[in-house]
Amino acid sequence: MVNRLLRDTAQAPSPRLVGALVAAAIVMASAALFARQVVPAETVRALYAAAIEAYDKKDYPAYLKNMEAAIAQRPVHPTFLRRLAGAYALNRRAADVVGVLRKMATLSLYYNALDDPDFGAVSGDGSVQIAARALEALRSRRIGSSEVAWTIHDRLFVPEGIAYDPATRAFFVSSQFKRKIVRIDSSGAVQDFVTSGRDGLWMVFGIAVDPTRRLLWAVSTAEPVMERYSMVDENATGVFAFDIQTGALSHKYVLPDRSPAHRFDDITVSSTGRVFASDGGSGMVYTVAPGGKSLEVFVPAGTIQGPNGLVTTPDGRWLYVSDYAGFIFRVDMATKAVIRLLTPPDVALYGIDGLTLYKGSLIGVQNGVEPARVVRLDLSTDGTRVSAVHIIDMNQAHVAEPTIGVVAGDTYYYVANSFGALLRRPNSVLANQPLEEPVILKLKIGT
């Protein structure tokens, strides 16, 4: 999906508000490890916007002051770390630049600092050069042993979601641009499961198998970049269910309102047949109850900033949701109570797309950082805390904007190269972009 980390176009607040925000941010920075309290996203955005405003005015001391306040609230935010390092460089504080670059290396967050003009004043410093080279080494640091499972021989496919049916050992892969879903059987043969645009299908993102009711669920949203786009479909968003044996449409739920724009990202189905869909456009999570007639809000806007990956526990008690803004949430499926999981202070969870469960751990594709990677998040026994984070696959040669994965047995399969950013490149023709055929990778994660 599109990177939802803070962008440099944020609107700047008033100077008086900025002063209060900076003071408050510094005070709250002393929170304990694994603290549950989080400063509201609006406050952090305001600090960042003030920093960018100061940067544009070349007021580098003010730029640094606001970036220090922002990083105090989001200590491992990739964009904030890059900006903070640049702010130190512009203020000729080479030792502090080195400290930030070393922190980024520890977090496995790549940044080509020496190519950034902001670093000109310190680029000749030997310590800065050593720290920058350590970051450069991240680009070739291979972790994991994933290998190609299948290739879909269609450069314009632009994949997103993947699902697995244990009964037939078949996989399903969704297409953004082509507006369809293909089935890969146990022999590796690829064929259309739902043809392009059939039953009103728009761009297809997350998909999920309900093995009990023999359904394949899919979330779909219309975007101008999809094949055969029509203004009639503008901002249309819905959930589709297809008979897993025949491909026939079984259910279709479309949101009646198209403003503000909704953007369904991922979908999961619980053991009871309840379906959940994340809406990155509105910040909500929707649900369809078993036998339900319409989509209903399950988690309201303002609770999770950027809901994306979803997975339910086998006992039907909990729904885990990845927030693209860097958090993991757990929702009680009976009461709808939401908590943010406690996390170690030395890990960056920004940009996690797909999410699945494996033996007490969450497995996610983290495509909002560079290098993109697959991570395993070990959960505490009560499921309220991420006790450890492990990179289990990184820098595989075929990876270019990976998206979603699924567990089949003790193997994790994930979409390696979606090229969603190329699909959305302004004023361009998709066929003229440097696309490659979609690859599904497989990674052994257990014995």
C-alpha positions in Angstrom: 0.0 0.0 0.0 0.9 3.7 -0.3 3.3 4.8 2.4 1.4 6.6 5.1 4.3 7.9 7.2 4.2 11.6 7.8 5.0 13.7 4.7 6.7 17.0 4.3 3.5 18.8 3.2 2.0 19.1 6.7 0.3 22.4 7.5 2.2 24.5 10.0 0.4 25.6 13.3 0.7 29.0 15.0 4.0 29.9 16.8 2.2 30.1 20.1 0.8 26.6 19.7 4.2 25.3 18.6 5.9 26.7 21.7 3.4 24.9 23.9 3.7 21.7 22.0 7.5 21.7 22.2 7.4 22.3 25.9 4.8 19.5 26.4 6.7 17.1 24.2 10.0 17.5 26.1 8.2 16.9 29.4 6.4 13.8 28.2 9.6 12.4 26.7 10.6 11.0 30.1 8.0 8.2 29.9 9.0 4.8 31.1 10.0 2.0 28.8 7.0 0.1 27.3 4.8 3.1 28.3 1.2 2.9 27.2 0.6 6.6 26.9 1.0 8.0 23.3 0.9 11.7 22.4 -2.0 12.3 19.9 -1.0 12.2 16.3 -2.2 15.7 15.8 0.3 17.0 18.3 3.2 15.2 16.6 2.0 16.4 13.1 2.0 20.0 14.4 5.6 19.7 15.7 6.7 18.2 12.4 4.9 20.8 10.4 6.6 23.6 12.4 10.0 21.9 11.8 9.4 21.9 8.0 8.2 25.5 8.1 11.4 26.5 9.9 13.5 24.4 7.4 11.9 26.1 4.4 12.7 29.5 6.0 16.3 28.3 6.6 15.8 28.9 10.3 17.9 25.8 11.2 18.1 26.3 15.0 14.2 26.3 15.0 14.2 23.4 12.7 16.4 21.4 15.0 14.4 22.5 18.1 11.1 21.2 16.6 12.7 18.0 15.3 14.1 17.2 18.7 10.6 17.7 20.2 9.0 15.5 17.5 11.6 12.7 17.9 11.0 12.8 21.7 7.5 11.6 21.0 8.3 9.2 18.2 11.9 8.1 19.0 12.2 5.5 16.2 10.2 7.2 13.4 12.2 6.7 10.2 11.4 10.1 8.7 12.0 11.9 12.0 15.4 10.3 12.4 16.4 11.2 8.9 15.3 14.8 9.5 16.9 15.0 12.9 20.2 13.9 11.5 19.9 16.5 8.8 19.0 19.2 11.3 22.1 18.4 13.4 24.2 18.6 10.2 22.8 22.0 9.2 23.7 23.2 12.7 27.2 21.7 12.3 26.8 19.2 15.2 28.8 16.3 13.7 28.8 14.2 16.9 25.1 14.3 17.1 24.7 13.4 13.4 26.8 10.3 14.2 24.6 9.4 17.1 21.5 9.5 15.0 23.0 7.6 12.1 24.3 4.9 14.5 20.8 4.6 15.9 19.3 4.2 12.4 21.9 1.4 11.8 20.9 -0.3 15.0 17.2 -0.2 13.8 18.2 -1.4 10.3 16.8 1.8 8.8 18.7 2.7 5.6 19.5 6.3 4.7 21.9 7.7 2.1 23.1 10.6 4.2 26.1 11.6 2.3 24.0 12.2 -0.9 21.8 14.6 1.1 22.8 18.3 0.6 21.9 19.0 4.2 24.9 17.1 5.3 27.4 19.1 3.2 28.9 20.9 6.3 29.8 17.7 8.0 30.3 15.3 5.1 34.1 15.5 5.5 34.0 14.5 9.1 35.6 11.0 9.4 33.1 9.8 12.1 30.2 10.9 10.0 31.6 9.0 7.0 32.1 5.8 9.0 28.5 6.0 10.4 27.1 6.7 6.9 29.0 3.7 5.5 27.5 1.5 8.2 24.1 2.5 7.0 25.1 1.8 3.3 26.0 -1.7 4.4 22.3 -2.4 5.3 21.5 -2.5 1.6 23.5 -5.7 1.1 22.9 -7.3 4.4 20.9 -10.5 3.6 18.7 -11.9 6.3 16.6 -15.0 5.8 16.5 -17.7 3.1 13.4 -17.0 1.1 13.2 -18.4 -2.4 10.8 -18.1 -5.3 7.7 -20.1 -5.0 5.9 -18.9 -8.2 6.0 -16.2 -10.8 2.9 -14.7 -12.4 3.7 -14.1 -16.0 2.0 -10.7 -16.4 4.0 -7.6 -15.9 0.9 -5.4 -15.5 -0.7 -7.6 -12.8 0.4 -5.4 -9.9 -0.3 -7.9 -7.1 -1.4 -7.1 -3.5 -3.0 -9.8 -1.5 -2.5 -13.5 -1.0 -4.6 -16.2 0.6 -4.3 -20.0 1.1 -7.0 -22.7 1.1 -5.7 -25.7 3.2 -8.4 -28.0 1.8 -7.2 -27.8 -1.8 -3.7 -26.5 -1.1 -4.4 -23.7 -3.5 -3.2 -20.1 -3.2 -5.0 -17.0 -4.4 -3.4 -13.7 -5.4 -5.2 -10.4 -6.1 -4.4 -7.8 -8.7 -4.7 -4.1 -8.2 -4.4 -2.9 -11.8 -6.1 -5.9 -13.5 -9.0 -5.9 -11.0 -9.0 -9.7 -10.7 -8.0 -12.7 -8.6 -5.9 -15.7 -9.8 -5.7 -19.2 -8.3 -2.4 -21.1 -8.1 -3.1 -24.8 -7.7 -0.8 -27.3 -5.9 1.1 -28.0 -9.1 1.9 -24.2 -9.5 -0.5 -23.7 -12.4 -1.9 -20.1 -12.5 -5.4 -19.4 -13.8 -8.1 -16.7 -13.4 -10.4 -17.3 -10.4 -12.3 -14.1 -10.8 -11.8 -12.4 -14.2 -11.1 -8.7 -14.5 -13.9 -6.5 -13.2 -16.4 -9.3 -12.9 -19.3 -8.7 -10.6 -18.2 -5.0 -10.4 -14.9 -5.8 -8.9 -12.5 -2.8 -8.7 -8.9 -2.9 -7.6 -8.4 -5.9 -5.3 -6.3 -5.6 -2.2 -6.4 -8.0 0.8 -8.0 -11.4 0.4 -8.8 -14.1 2.9 -10.1 -17.7 2.9 -12.9 -18.9 5.1 -12.1 -22.6 5.1 -15.2 -23.6 7.0 -17.8 -21.8 4.8 -15.7 -22.3 1.6 -15.5 -18.6 0.7 -12.8 -16.3 -0.5 -13.3 -12.8 0.8 -11.8 -9.7 -0.9 -11.7 -6.0 -0.3 -11.9 -3.8 -3.3 -11.6 0.0 -3.9 -11.9 2.0 -7.2 -8.9 4.2 -8.1 -8.3 6.2 -11.3 -5.1 4.2 -11.9 -7.0 0.8 -12.4 -7.7 -0.7 -15.7 -10.9 0.6 -17.4 -11.6 3.2 -14.7 -14.9 5.1 -15.0 -16.0 8.2 -13.1 -19.1 6.2 -12.1 -16.8 4.1 -9.9 -15.1 7.1 -8.2 -14.3 6.2 -4.5 -16.4 3.1 -4.6 -15.4 0.6 -1.9 -16.7 -2.8 -0.9 -16.2 -6.3 0.3 -16.8 -9.3 -1.9 -17.1 -13.0 -1.2 -16.7 -15.8 -3.8 -17.5 -19.5 -3.6 -14.1 -21.1 -3.3 -15.0 -24.0 -5.6 -16.7 -22.2 -8.4 -15.6 -18.6 -8.1 -19.3 -17.5 -8.2 -20.2 -14.4 -6.3 -21.8 -15.2 -2.9 -21.9 -11.8 -1.1 -21.2 -8.2 -2.0 -21.2 -5.4 0.5 -20.6 -1.8 -0.8 -20.3 1.3 1.4 -23.1 3.6 0.6 -21.1 6.8 1.2 -18.1 7.8 -1.0 -17.1 10.9 0.8 -14.7 11.2 2.5 -12.9 8.6 0.4 -12.5 5.1 1.8 -9.5 2.9 1.0 -10.0 -0.7 2.1 -6.6 -2.3 2.6 -6.8 -5.8 4.2 -9.3 -8.3 5.3 -9.5 -11.3 7.7 -12.2 -13.7 8.8 -12.6 -15.2 12.2 -13.4 -18.8 13.1 -17.1 -17.8 13.6 -17.3 -16.3 10.1 -17.2 -12.7 11.1 -15.3 -10.6 8.6 -13.1 -7.6 9.3 -11.8 -5.0 6.8 -9.3 -2.2 7.5 -10.1 1.2 6.0 -6.9 3.2 5.7 -8.8 6.1 4.1 -11.1 6.8 7.1 -9.0 5.2 9.9 -11.8 2.7 10.7 -12.2 -1.0 10.8 -15.4 -2.4 9.4 -17.1 -5.8 10.0 -19.7 -8.0 8.5 -21.4 -10.3 10.9 -22.2 -13.9 9.9 -25.4 -13.6 7.9 -25.1 -9.8 8.1 -26.7 -7.5 5.4 -24.3 -4.7 5.4 -20.9 -3.4 6.5 -20.8 -1.9 10.0 -18.2 0.1 11.8 -16.3 -2.0 14.4 -13.5 0.3 15.3 -14.4 4.0 14.9 -12.2 6.7 13.3 -9.7 8.3 15.7 -8.8 5.0 17.5 -6.1 3.7 15.1 -4.4 6.2 12.9 -3.7 4.0 9.9 -5.3 0.5 10.2 -3.8 -2.0 7.8 -3.0 -5.6 8.4 -5.5 -7.7 10.3 -5.6 -11.1 11.9 -7.9 -12.9 14.4 -6.9 -15.4 17.0 -8.1 -19.0 16.5 -10.2 -18.8 19.7 -12.2 -15.9 18.2 -11.3 -13.6 21.2 -8.9 -11.0 19.7 -8.4 -9.1 16.5 -4.9 -7.8 16.0 -4.4 -4.7 13.8 -1.2 -3.1 12.5 -1.2 0.6 12.5 0.9 1.9 9.6 2.0 4.8 11.8 4.0 2.4 13.9 1.9 0.5 16.4 0.1 -2.8 16.9 -3.4 -2.8 18.4 -5.6 -5.6 19.9 -9.3 -5.4 19.8 -11.6 -7.5 22.0 -14.1 -9.0 19.5 -16.8 -9.3 22.1 -16.6 -5.8 23.7 -14.8 -3.9 21.0 -12.3 -2.6 23.6 -9.1 -1.5 22.0 -5.6 -1.5 23.5 -2.2 -0.5 22.0 0.3 -3.3 22.5 3.4 -2.3 24.6 6.6 -2.6 22.5 10.3 -2.6 23.2 11.8 0.9 22.9 14.5 -0.1 20.4 12.4 -1.3 17.5 10.6 0.5 14.6 7.3 -0.9 13.6 6.3 1.7 11.1 4.9 0.6 7.8 3.6 -2.9 8.5 1.3 -4.0 5.8 0.0 -7.6 5.9 -0.3 -9.4 9.2 -0.8 -13.0 10.2 -0.3 -15.3 13.2 2.1 -18.2 13.7 2.6 -20.0 17.0 2.1 -17.1 19.3 3.8 -14.6 17.1 2.6 -12.0 14.5 4.3 -12.1 11.1 4.2 -8.9 9.1 5.5 -7.4 5.9 7.1 -4.1 6.7 7.2 -2.1 3.5 7.2 1.4 5.0 10.9 1.4 5.8 14.0 0.7 3.8 15.2 -2.0 3.3 11.7 -3.5 3.3 11.5 -6.7 5.4 9.4 -9.5 6.9 9.3 -9.3 10.7 8.2 -11.7 13.4 6.7 -10.0 16.5 6.8 -12.3 19.5 3.8 -11.8 21.8 3.7 -12.1 25.6 1.6 -14.9 27.0 -1.3 -12.5 27.7 -1.1 -11.0 24.2 -0.8 -7.4 25.4 2.9 -6.8 24.6 5.4 -7.4 21.9 8.2 -8.9 23.7 10.7 -9.1 20.9 11.0 -8.2 17.2 13.0 -10.2 14.7 13.8 -9.5 11.0 13.3 -12.9 9.3 13.7 -11.9 5.7 15.4 -8.8 4.2 17.2 -7.9 0.9 15.9 -10.8 -1.2 16.8 -10.0 -4.8 13.2 -10.0 -6.0 11.8 -7.7 -3.3 10.4 -4.4 -4.6 7.6 -3.0 -2.4 6.4 -6.3 -0.8 2.8 -6.3 0.5 1.0 -9.2 2.2 1.8 -12.8 3.3 0.1 -15.9 4.4 1.2 -19.0 6.5 0.7 -22.5 5.0 2.0 -25.1 7.4 5.4 -23.9 8.6 6.1 -21.8 5.5 5.4 -18.1 5.0 4.4 -17.0 1.4 4.4 -13.3 0.5 4.1 -11.0 -2.4 7.6 -9.8 -3.2 7.1 -7.1 -5.8 3.8 -5.3 -6.0 5.1 -2.1 -7.8 2.1 -0.2 -6.4 4.2 3.0 -6.3 4.9 2.7 -10.1 1.2 2.1 -10.7 0.4 5.5 -9.0 3.3 7.5 -10.5 1.8 10.7 -11.8 1.5 11.4 -15.5 2.8 8.0 -16.5 1.7 4.9 -18.4 2.0 1.7 -16.4 3.3 -0.3 -19.4 6.2 2.1 -19.8 7.3 1.6 -16.2 10.3 -0.7 -15.2 8.0 -3.5 -14.0 8.9 -7.1 -13.5 6.7 -10.2 -13.4 5.1 -10.7 -9.9 7.0 -13.1 -7.7 5.6 -15.0 -4.7 8.4 -15.8 -2.2 8.4 -18.7 0.3 10.2 -18.6 3.6 10.5 -21.5 6.1 9.5 -20.2 9.5 9.2 -23.4 11.6 10.3 -27.0 11.8 
